[in-house]
Amino acid sequence: SQQHSADSCCYDPCGLNAEWNPSQNELNYALHLRKAMSEGIPGFVPRMLIDTGRNGVADERSKCANWCNIRGAGVGLMPTTATANSEIIDAYFWLKTPGESDGCTEVLPSGESCPRFDTDCASADSIGSQPGEPRAPEAGQWFDYQIKQLAANARLA
């Protein structure tokens, strides 16, 4: 919240609070999701998993809307059940497999056009959008360049 904006739990690099979205990080999102689900489904109190497969580097994107094969990203915390709030969060887990492409560049590594190209994968922050970078394969395919970057920038603990 705005009243605690200096606290690390409330760090809001994308300015989501100003857009009426108090879920500016994974923990706050989990808390808000749990509250909404509990209020919407009587008697249901969900427990959460937080995906840490690509959140090891803070502020690596020039725009918060950029999400596809982000240059400079790193793997986050190792999968574990030792969480910050074990009453709500069951585990940190790599839900998106590190090394799987988020989506393809307009031209595939083979030189063919990507039939499922998404313009978000051509953002200024996407691997393959800068000269000299490898082209990205289709979503879900192994992206060797990306896994090496995720590993090099990992923050496992």
N, C-alpha and C positions, 0 to 999 in steps of 0.2 A: 504494500500500500504506500501511498504518498507520504504518510506520517513516519514510515520507517525506511525511506528510500536510501538512507546511508548504510543500512544493514546489508550484509552480504546476501542474506536470504531474499532480499527485495531488489537486488540489482536488476535494472531494466534497460539493457542496452538498445532495445528496439523501440522503446517509448510506448509500450503497449498499455501502460496505465493511462496515458493520455488519450488512448482510443477506447477506454472503458473495458479493458481486458486485464484483469489483475493476475492472470496466469502467465507471468513472464519467465518462469523457469519450470523445470520438470516437477519439482516438489509442489509448487503452488498449483500447477495444473492438476496434479494428482489429487490434491486437497479439494479443489473446486469441483472436479469431476465426481469425486466420492460424495460430496455434499449434494450435488444435483441429482445423482443417481439415488441416493438414500431418500431424498425428498420426493422423487418421482416414482419410486417403487417401494411402497410401504413394507417395512421389515427387512429390506435388502441393504446391507452395509458392505460394499465391496472393498476388497483389498487390492493393492496396486503393484504393478511392475513398472520400473522405469528403465527405458532403453538408454543404455550408455555406450552403444556401439560407435557413435560418432561425435560425442560431445566432450572430448578431451581437451579441446582448444576453445577458449572463450574469444568472442569477437573476431573470428576469422573471416566473416562475411562483410562486404561493403554495404549490403542491403539485407535486412532481415528476411525479406521475401525470397531470397535466393536459397535454393535447397539442393540442387542437383550436382552431385560429384564435386563437392566444394573443395577448392584448392586450399591446402593448409590445414585441413581437418585432421583430427587425431582420435584414436580410440579412447574411450573414457574408462571409467572404473571397471575392473574385472567383474565378471558375473559373481554375485555373492548374495547371501541372505542376511549379511551383516549390514543393515541399512540405517539411515539417520533416524528413522521413526518406524520401528518394527511393528507397531500396533496398526499401521496403515499400509506400509510398503513392505511387501513380501520379499522383493529381490530387486537388484540391479541386474540387468540382463542385456545381452547383445541381440536384440530382436531382429534388427537388420544386419545380416551377416556382413562383417567387415570384408571388403574386397568385391562385393557384388555391386555392379554399376547401378546407379539410380536411374539412368537413362542415357541414350546415345547422343553423340554429336550429330550434326546434320549429315556428315559423311562418316560412315563406319570405318574402323581400322582396315577393312578389306578394300576400301575405296568406293564401295557401293553407297547409294543413298539409304539413309535409315528410314524405313517405312513408318516407324512410330516416333519420329523426332518430335520433341516438345521444346518449344522456344525457351523454356526455363532452363534447359540444359545448355543454352548458349549464353547464360548470364556472364557478366564480367568475372564472377567468382568460380565459375565451373571449369574444371579441368578440361582442356581441349579448346577453350575459347581464346587462348593466347598463342602467338607464334612459337613453334618449337615444342609444344606440348603434344602428347599422343591423343589420338581420337578416342572417344569413349565408346565401348560396345553397348549393345542394347541392355535395357534394364534387366537385372537378374543375372547377367553374364559376368564371368570373372573379369576383373579390371586390375591387372597386375600392377600397373603404375599407381593406382589408388591405394591398394593394400600396403604397398611399400611406404607411401606417404602417411597413411593412417598409423602404421607401426612406428615410423620415425617420430611422429608427433604425439605418441600415446601418453596418456596420463592415467596409469593403471591403479594408482593408489591415492 
